[in-house]
Amino acid sequence: MSVQLVEMEKRALRKEFSQKRKNIAADLRRQYDAAICEQIRALPIFQQAANIAAYISFGAEVDLSPLFHGKRLFLPRFQTRSGVYEMVAVEDLKRDLLPGKYGIPEPLPSLPAADEGFLASQVLFLVPAVACDRNGCRLGRGGGFYDRLLANVKTPPVAAVYSCQISESALPGAEHDKPVAWIVTEREVIETAGN
């Protein structure tokens, strides 16, 4: 399949799965978020991690903020010069964040970016997704930002999604797409072929 056809298919799937996620009622989403956080908290890989890279939820993404305490937390910050995201250690969510790209809270520009070698070897990434399949293929918002962040990461990443975002058929992927090792929903923890 050509790159253009793959991108067209990804766009259509993003729209479909984004709508499924948006259709979850707000009160039900809060219950699902709590269940997903509990499932992640129970993972040995999470329990053993001293450092986590996560995200501030945007729109209808899973809210992982209950997991931000008791670990050294890294959050993404967009670099306008390079057009990529970098991870930054954050200690206080109220003091260390301001609205960034797309209005999503990001670490202050004055905070230093984390060392890439440290991120690659010492940090567990908890990543958002629009959809995942059971083999660990993750469909993001587009742009490949997380694939670049995850390119050299040694600890297999964990995706947090709602069960309606699981594709039972294989999602289209490209060579640079980084699979996830675990997919956590409100109903199950899927250990994938990407592990």
HELIX and SHEET records of a PDB file:
HELIX    1   1 VAL A    3  LYS A   22  1                                  20    
HELIX    2   2 ALA A   26  ALA A   42  1                                  17    
HELIX    3   3 PRO A   44  GLN A   48  1                                   5    
HELIX    4   4 SER A   65  PHE A   68  5                                   4    
HELIX    5   5 LYS A  101  GLY A  103  5                                   3    
HELIX    6   6 GLU A  116  GLN A  122  1                                   7    
HELIX    7   7 PHE A  145  LEU A  150  1                                   6    
HELIX    8   8 SER A  163  GLN A  165  5                                   3    
SHEET    1   A 7 VAL A  84  VAL A  90  0                                        
SHEET    2   A 7 ARG A  72  GLN A  79 -1                                        
SHEET    3   A 7 ASN A  51  ALA A  53  1                                        
SHEET    4   A 7 LEU A 124  VAL A 127  1                                        
SHEET    5   A 7 VAL A 158  ALA A 160  1                                        
SHEET    6   A 7 TRP A 182  VAL A 184  1                                        
SHEET    7   A 7 VAL A 189  GLU A 191 -1                                        
SHEET    1   B 2 LEU A  97  PRO A  99  0                                        
SHEET    2   B 2 PRO A 105  PRO A 107 -1                                        
SHEET    1   C 3 ARG A 138  LEU A 139  0                                        
SHEET    2   C 3 ALA A 131  ASP A 133 -1                                        
SHEET    3   C 3 ILE A 166  SER A 167  1                                        
END                                                                             
